[in-house]
Amino acid sequence: MYDYGKCHVCDTPIVEKTIQQDFWIKDKLVVIEKIPTGVCPQCGEKIVNAEVGQHLAKLLRDTNRIDRAPTISVPLIEYEGAVAV
């Protein structure tokens, strides 16, 4: 297990969790599952180590894999209402 150290935001020890993360690639939403990630239990800040970051970049460049991946449907809701100034 990777030692993520302490959170740079709130100085709480980081714990490793497996998460899913969404990315927007050329107007396409791509979700990657089972990413080993350091997560702060106090403030929620997330970090990945360099090896994981490089692998994520490789996955996101693989347009053939993205095109072949299963798709999911998500609700799309338009924001309606007054904006406080």
Rosetta blueprint (number, residue, H / E / L):
1 M L
2 Y L
3 D L
4 Y L
5 G L
6 K E
7 C L
8 H L
9 V L
10 C L
11 D L
12 T L
13 P E
14 I L
15 V E
16 E E
17 K E
18 T E
19 I E
20 Q E
21 Q E
22 D E
23 F E
24 W E
25 I E
26 K L
27 D L
28 K E
29 L E
30 V E
31 V E
32 I E
33 E E
34 K E
35 I E
36 P E
37 T E
38 G E
39 V E
40 C L
41 P L
42 Q L
43 C L
44 G L
45 E L
46 K E
47 I E
48 V L
49 N L
50 A H
51 E H
52 V H
53 G H
54 Q H
55 H H
56 L H
57 A H
58 K H
59 L H
60 L H
61 R H
62 D L
63 T H
64 N H
65 R H
66 I H
67 D H
68 R H
69 A L
70 P L
71 T L
72 I L
73 S L
74 V L
75 P L
76 L L
77 I L
78 E L
79 Y L
80 E L
81 G L
82 A L
83 V L
84 A L
85 V L
